[in-house]
Amino acid sequence: MQIDIVSDVICPWCFIGKRRLERALALRPDLSATLSWRAFQLNPDMPSDGISRELYLAAKFSGSRAAGRSYAAVCAAGRIEGIDFAFERIRRTPNTLRAHRLIRLAASEGCADRMVEALFRAYFVEGLDIGNIEALAAIAARAGLDEEESHGYLMGEAGTNEVRAEEHRARRLGIHAVPCFVLDRGYAISGAQEPEMFLPLFDIAAGVVDPAPAEV
């Protein structure tokens, strides 16, 4: 089964959604699934070097206090999934174009999932600037890529058009929030759903059960 995961690496619910999808797949050990990570930018107009976290929170939440209330639910959900969110360590909100390009590079080397995990952890647990080329190259090395080659790749423009086309395709399909999981035969589930919510969709997409007929 092919599962396309539309996400952004600065979306905390996408990190949680990744964990929940993994738990759902563990409940279906006989299901053979291929995961593909698809680019989506929550802030496509973000300056290429990002902005300070303080400015970002002021614009999005009217300040850090309001952000703290919003992130409380995220932290609670994260703890259940074994994620220790450390929002207080984040000093900069990045433009994620380079990170998505790096995921594409990792996919070509068969390690996209490791790269996505490394990017999530670097940003949400360590507070690293995942828009910075040096930081991204070091993260790439954690995921199994060559650090120097990754740095050279990010210094250029390779993969930029493909990432933008991928995001445009997602928006054209009506995806405006992430995470969104698209399975075989076009079935999709949006949001960081609990593992049990994936199971009926797995069965439908795999042809184990037929979808319920539409009501008339």
N, C-alpha and C positions, 0 to 999 in steps of 0.2 A: 504494500500500500504506500502510495506517495502522500506525504503530508508536507504542504508548504506552510511555513510559519512566517507570517507578516508581522514584523516587530521593529522596535527601535531600541538600541542599547542604553538609552537614558530613560527608558520607561520601566519603573519598578514593577508594575504589574506584568510586564513581559518576562521579567526574571522569575517572578512567582509562577506565571503561566508555563514557563519552561519546566519548572520543577513538577508542576501538577500533570503536565503531559507525560513526563517521564514516569510518574507514578501510575498514570492510567495505562501506559504501555506495559508496565510491569504486571498489571492485572490481566493482560492478554499476552502471555508469553509465547503463544503459538502464532501471533500476528507478526508478520515480517513487514517492517515499516522503514521507508527511506525518508529522512527529514531533509528539507531544503529551506534555508533561511532567506527570506525575501525582504528587501530594504523598504523601510518607511521612516520618514523623518517627522517627528512631532513638531520640530521647529525648522522648517525648510528655509526660512528667511534669516536664520541666525547668522551673524557675521562669521566668516571663515575661521577666525580665532576664538569664537565664543564670546561670552560676556561673564562678568563676575557673578557668582552665585547670589550675592546680595541684591544686585540689580534685577536678576531674573526672578527671584522670589517676590521682590517688590512689585514687579509687573504682573506676575501670575497670581499671587496670593495676597497682595497688599501687605507683604511683610513676612518675616520669619515666624512670628507667633502664629499667624493663620496657617502657614505652611506646616508648622509643627502639629497642629490639630489634624490637618489632612493626612500627614504622614504617620500618625499614630496607628491608623487602621492598616497601613502598609506594613509597618514594623510588626504588628501583631500577626498578620498573615505570613510574613516572612519567617518569623520564629518557628511557626508550625512546619515550614518547608526547609528549615535548617539554614536560613539566610539571616545573617546579622547585619541588617542595614545600618550604615553609619552615615546618615545624611549630614551630620555635623562636620564630617571630614571633607565634604565636597566644597571646593573653593571656586570652581569655575563650571559653568554650564556650556558644553561644547557644541559646535556644529558637528553632526555625526556622519557627514559625507565620507570622510577619510576612514572612519571605523567600518562603515558599510563596504567600502572598497577593499579593506583588509579582509573582511569576511568573504568576499568574492575570491580573493587571492587564496585564502585558506581552503575554500571549497574546491579549487582547482588542484589542491594538494591532498584532498580527502580529510581535512581536519577542521571543517567549518564549525562543528558542534563544540569542539574544544576551544576554538577562537571566540565563539559567542560567550561561552562560560567564562573565559578569561577576561573578556571585556566587561561583562556584567560585574564580576568580582572586583576588577580594578576600579571601576567607577563607584559602585555602591558600597563596597566594604572598605576599600583602601582610599577612596577619594581622589584617585588620579585623574588628570585631565586627559580624557581619551579623544581629544581633538588635536593634541600635540603629537607631532610626528615622532619625536624621540621616545615619548612614553608609549606610543602605539607600537613602535619597532621592538621595544623591550617586551611588551605584552605578546607580540607575535612570537617571540622566542619561547615564551612559556607554553604556547600552543603547539610548538613543534616546527615553526618556520625559522629560516635563517634571519637573524636580526639585521645584518647589514643589507641583505637583499630586500628585506621588507622596507627598510628605511629608503632605499633607492626607489622602490616601487611607489612609495607614498610621496616622494619628492616630485614625481611626475604626475600625469593625469590619467594614467591607465585605469580603466574601470569606471571612470566618472560617468560617461554617457550611459553605460549599462545600468548603473545604480539609479540614475535619474529616470531612465526608461522603465525600470522595474517599479519604482514608486508611482510613476504616472499610470502604469497599468493597474496597480492596486487601487488607486483613486478612481480610475475609470470604471472599475468593477464595483464601486460603491463602498470601498473600505476607507473609512475616515477615522477609525480608532483602532488601537492595537492593545493586546495581541489579537490576531485573527488566524485561525487554523483552517486551512482549506484541504480537504481530503479528496481522494479519488471520486470520480463521478460528480465533482463540483459541490459536494456537501461542505458546509463551513460552520464553524462555531466561533463566536466572538467572546473576548474577555478571558480573564484568568479563571476559568471554570474549575470547579472541583473535579477530581479524577473521574468520579462516577458519571459525570455529565458527558464525558467523551465516549463511554462504552457503547451506548445505543448507536451513536454515529459511526463508530468503528464497525459495528455489525452491519449497518445499512450500506456503508461504503464498500465493505468486503463482500456484499451480496449474501450475507448469512441470513438476513431478514429483509423483507420488502418494506419500503417506507409506507407510512400510513397514508391511505387515500385522502385527498383533499375533501373537506366538507363542502357540501353544496346546499 
